[in-house]
Amino acid sequence: MVRWNRIVGLILIVAVLTVTMIFTTNQVLQNITLGLDLRGGFEVLYQASATDGQEISKQSLKDTATALEKRINFLGVSEPEITIEGIDRIRVKLAGVPDQDSARDLLGKPAKLTFRNMNNEILLDGNDLVPGGASVDVDQLGRPTVTLKLQDANKFKQITTEYVGESIAILLDEEVIQSPRVNEPISGGNAVISGQESVEKAQGLADLLNAGALPLDLKEIQSQSVGESLGMNALELSVKAGLIGSALVLLFMMLYYRIPGLIASFSLVVYIYLVLVIFWQLHVTLTLPGIAALVLGIGMAVDANIITYERIKEEIKSGKSYLSAVRAGSRRSLSTILDANITTILAAIVLFIFGTGSIQGFAITLIVSIIVSMFTAVFGARLLLNLFVRSDVLNKAWVYGVKEEEISAL
């Protein structure tokens, strides 16, 4: 006897999930953050050193990372990745940077500004500037200049009064960028750096000064860059390969396992959707290794379904009813599925602890993928299969991929 309430429940669950995925997938895809290997950008590993010869502390590394992040904000780059590695290294990843050379130049400069007399004595430094007080202006001839606003106007007036008739050099990282002659005391607390080649150069200098000096000196020891076109090409090829591979797997599942395979295929689609939603909500950066981990998660989910359905087929062949076979097959396959997934998660945890950069990204994506696949394959697919079996619709051996002559009780 057909139980229509089970059929209606099954159809409603499938319909709600399908409609949700259709109307929200585009939004989810647009909001996922892509790594530099998918949309272009660069990655730099810096080695830090203290200018005063002192030991590098954790706090100085954190302060340097914060200063780098402030500089990156002036580039207009969203969601940069800045990580501290070991005791003296900082890794910076920037995706979607239009001008990589300018960005690297901005990041690597110590940006230590000083005002010095002719004896090289420091009269003022970057700490005397108003935070964010550097701006671009033009002189009387329309040439670009950089105006600096000082915190203590009286102090600057006293200094310029003392050195009337002499030159005060303005240095950036031990390089003289201007050495103006003081003709009269300067009040108002504003200093002007003239002689800029262009408005762009002047704006770059102003941004650098506003971002502040780096607490530690940084030396670039490793770098890699990916062009925007190359990144997009890699993304397109990865998506294409993933779609073709997934389609072949789904087709195999439906042909070999019939209705259970169809249910498993639907649960795999839900699995992919849920993983992408989690990436979006947790602001996970998707990279090429991440896509590989996602595809591996699909394989783990398929493996879980195959183990379950093979167990169910064995139970049906032994002469059990379809409902008993589904229950027994699901129960006996659970321990095998858990063992396989838990060992993979443990391996991913080890990769995350001892790995760096893209390896850690691969590990995180793999862990998320496996957890979601266990939820969709172990619980989601089994819920739908139980609803189908209890409905008593098409409860025939061939529906489960079993031939009648293979059932021992017949």
N, C-alpha and C positions, 0 to 999 in steps of 0.2 A: 504493500500500500504506500503510495507516494505521500510524503509529508511535506505539504506545500510551505509550511512555516519555515522549514529548514532551507528550502529553495529560495524563498523570499529573503531570508536573512543573508544567504550567500550572495545573492544578486545585489542586495543593498550595500554590503561591505565592498564588493568589487566596484560598484557604480560610484560610491562616495569617494573611494581612493582614486579611481580613474579620473573623475571630474576634478578633484583637487590637484592631481598631478598635471592635467592638461592646462589648467588656468594659472598655475603658480610656477611651473618649471622655468618659464622664460625669465621671470623675476629672479628666481634663485640663481640661474646661470649668470645673469648680468651682475649680481652682487657678490659673486665669488672672486676673491683676490687671487690673481694669477702671479706666479713667481717670475723671476727675471728670465728663466730659460724658456718661458712661454710667451712673454710679451716684450722681451728685450730689456736690457739694463746691464748692470755690472755688480761684481762682488769683489771686495778688497779685504785682505787680511793685514792688519797693522800690528807692528810690534812697538810697544810703548816703552819709553825710557824717561827717567826724571832728569830735568835740566840741572838740578843742584847736586846730582850724584847720590841722592838719598834712595832708599828702597821704595819700590812701588807698593802702595797699599791698595786694599780693595776699594776704599773710599775714593782714592784718586782715579782709579779705573772707572768707577761709576760716574764720577764728576766729568771725566773725559767723554764717556759715552753720552752723557746728558748734553755736553757742549756740542758733540757731533750731531745729535738729534736737532738741536736748535739751528745748526747750520743747514741741515737737510730741509727744515721747514721753509727756509728762504728759497730753496729750489722748487718748492711747490710739489714735492713728491709725497704721496700719501702712503701711510703704513710701511715705513722703512723697517728693516730688520737689523737691529744692532745687538750683538751678543758678545759677552766677555768670555774668552776662552783661556783656560790656564791661569797663570799668574801675571802675564804681561802682554796679552794679545786681545785685540778687539776686531771682530768681523762685522763688516757693513755690507748689506745687500740692498740695492736700490733697483726697483723695477719701473719701467716706463720713463726713464730719464731721457729727455730729448737731446741734451748735449753732455755726453759722458765726460769729455775732457775737462770742461768747465766745472762739472760737479766734483771730479776727483781733485782738481786744483783747489776748490773751495774747502774740501774736507781735509786735505793734507797739510794746509798751512797752519803753523802755530798761532799766527795772528796776534803777536805780542807787540802792541803799539807803545812807543816811548817818545818823549820829548827830551832832548839832551842839549847841553851847552857845548861849547867848543872843546871842553876838556872831557867830553863823553860822560859827564855826570848826568844821571837821570833826574829830570825836574818833574815830569809827570809821566804816568803810564795809563794803561787801559782802564784801570780801576777808577781813575779820576773822571772818566766819561759818564754821562748820563746814560743808563741802559736804554738802548734803542735810539740814542740821540744822534746817530750819524745819518745824514740825509744828503740827497743830491740837489745841487743848485747850479746856477750859472753866474759868471762874472759880468762885468759891464760890456765885455765884447762878445757875450753869448757863449763863452767857452765853459764846458762842464767843470764843476768843482764839487768837493765833498765838504760839507759843513759839520763840525763836531761841536756838540754842546757839552760843556764841562760842568761838573756838579758844584764846584766852588768857584764862583766868578771872581771873588776877591783874591783867591790864591793865584789865579791866572793873571789878574791885573798886577799883583805884586811881582810875579816872575817877569812879566813883560816890562815892568817899570825898571827892574834891576838890570835887565839885559838890553836896554835901549841902545841902539847903535851896533849891536852884535847880532849874530845869527843863532837861531835855535833850530836844530835839526829834528825832523820828524822821521822816525825810523819804524819800519814794519818788519819784524823778524830780522833785525840787524842790518836791514837794507834801507839806505836813506831814500825816502820818496820825495822829500822836499826839505830845503834848508833856507827858509825865509829870513830876511833881515828885519829886526824889530825897529821900526821908525818912531813909534810912540806907544805908550801904555795902551793895552787893549782891555776895554771894559765890556761887560755884557756876558762874558763867559763863553764866547763862540770863537772857535779856531777854524780856519779855512785851509783845505788842502787843494791847491790848484794844479794845473798842468796835466789834467786827465786827458787821455787820448780820445775818449768817446764817452757818451752818456752811459753806454753799456758797461764800460770799464769802471766808470765812477760809481754806478749802481752796485757792481760786484764788490768794490772796495767798501762801500757803505754797508752792504749786507754782511761782509766778513767782520767788520768792526762791531756791528750790532750783535752778531752771534757771540762775540767774545773770544778771548784767547783759550787755547787748550791747556788744561793743567799739566798734561804730559806731552812730550814730543812723540810723534808717530812716524814710524818708518814702514813704508809699504813693502811687504815681503812676498805677497802673492796676490794675484788678481786674475779675473776672467771677465769677459764681456760678451754679451749676446746682442746682435743687432735686432731691431724690431721686426724686420721682415723674416729673419731666420726664426725668431721666437714664434711668430704667428704661423709659419710653415710647420714648425714642430708641433704646435697645438693642433692644427688641422689634420696632420698625419696621425697623431696620437688618437684623436677623437675618431677618425675614420677607421683606424685599426681596431679600436675598442668596440665600435659599433658592429663591424663585420664579425669579429670574434664572438661578441655576445649574441648576435643573430644566429650564428651557426650553433652555438651551445643551446640556445632556446629551441631551435628547430630540432636538434637531436633529442632533447628532453621530451618534446611533444610527440615525436614520432615513435620513440622507444617506450615511453612510459604512459602514453595516451593522456587520460584525464589528470592523473597525478602530475605528469610532466607539464601539462598546461597550467595547473595551479602553481607548480614550482617556477615556471617561467614568469607568471604574474608576480610572484613574491620576489623574484630577482629584479624586476623592474622597480618594484616598491623599494627594494634594498638600495638600488643606485640612487633613487630620488631622496631617500632618507639620509644617505651619506652626504649628498650635496647640500641638503638643508643644514646638516650639522656643521659642515665646513663653513657655510655662510654665517650661521649664528655664532660660531666660535671664532670667526675671523681667521680661519686656517688658510694659509697661503698654499695654493695648489701648484705643484711643480711636476716636472716629468717623472721623477721618482714617485711622486704622490699618485700620479695616474697609474703607474706600474703597480703600486700597492693596492689601488682600487680594483684593478683588473685581477690581481691575486686574490682579493677578497671575494670577487665574483666566483673564482675557481673554488675557493673554500666553501662558499654557499652551495654551489652546484654539487660539490663532493658530499656535503651533508645531506642533500636531497637524494643523491644516488644511493648512499648508504641506507637511508631510511626506506626508499622504495624497493631496493633489493631485498631488504628484510621483510617488507610487506609481501612481496611476491613469493618468498619462501614460505611464509605463513599461509598464503592462499593455496599454494601447491600442496601443503600438508593437509588440506581439507577443512581449515577453519573458515568460519563465516567472514564476510568482508569487514564487518565492524571489528570483530575479534582480531583479524589479521592486521588491521590498521593500528589497533591499540598495542598489540604485541610487538609488531615491527617497529613502531615509534619508540616504545619503551626499551627494547633491546639495542636499538641503534644509538640511543642517547649517550651512553658512556663512551662509545667510540668517537662520536662527534665531539664531545667535550674534551676528550684526551687530545685529539688532533688540534683543536682550536686553542686550548690552553697552552700547549707546548709552543705553538706558533706565537702566541702573545708573549710568552716568556722570552723567546728569542728576540722579539721586537723590543722588549724592555731593555735587554742587554745592548742591542744596537743603539737605542736612545741614550743609555747611560754612557757608553764608551765612544759613540760616534759623534760627529760634528756636522753642522750644515745640512746638506741634502740627505745625509744618512739619517739624521734625527727626524727630518720631515717624512722620509719614507716610513720610519718606525711608527710615528704618530698616526699617519694615514692608515697604516696596516692595522694597528690596534683598533682604531675607530671602525674600520671596515669589517673586521672579524666580529667585533661585538654586535654591530648592526646585523651582520649576516646570520649570526646565531639567533638573534631575535626574529628575523623574518623567516629563516628556514626552519628553525626548531619550533617556534610558536606560531608565527603567522601562517605558514603553509600548512601546518598540521591542523590549525583551527579551520581553515577553509576545506581541507580534505575531510575532516570529521563531519562538517556540515553536509558535504556532498554525500558521504556514505550513509549518514543517518536519514537523508531524504529518500533513500531507496529508488533513486532515479538512475537507470542504466547500470544497475549493480550486476554487471556481467564480467566474466573473467577477462575477456579481451579488452575491456575498458582499462584494466590495470596492467596490460601488457602480458597477460598469462593465457596460454592456450588451454582449452578444456581438457585435452588429453594429458596435460601435465599435472592435473589435480589428482592426488593419490586416492582421495576418497571416492572419486567417481570411477 
